[in-house]
């Protein structure tokens, strides 16, 4: 289920990016997915920090940490979705799904994005306080 969900996330974000950006939709989609994963991981680290007073993998140089984190998170996504044009097969699979399935999964995707943002903002706020 988790794999199918992330494939659908890729499919839906790719479809959106193709309408907005055109040529490089697959790369822009990977960037957006990386940002979502970074938000979720940052939220988890903020929550752990607030609950335990442990500093976990939050480097003093936030710029360097952001670059390293982005590279670490985007590399597997590249190999999962783009390498050898695997995204084309994913697009074909989800193009053939029913409209009802796509609506249900799009609703779940929107919930995931909104919940990720709420949790990130809340945990970052608590971290700063």
Secondary structure, DSSP 8 states (H G I E B T S, - for coil): -HHHHHHHHHHHHHHHHHHHT-TTHHHHHHHHHHHHHHHHHHHHHHHHHHHH----S--S-HHHHHHHHHHHHHHHHIIIIIGGGHHHHHHHHHHTS-HHHHHHHHHHHHHHHHHHHHHHHHHHHHHH-
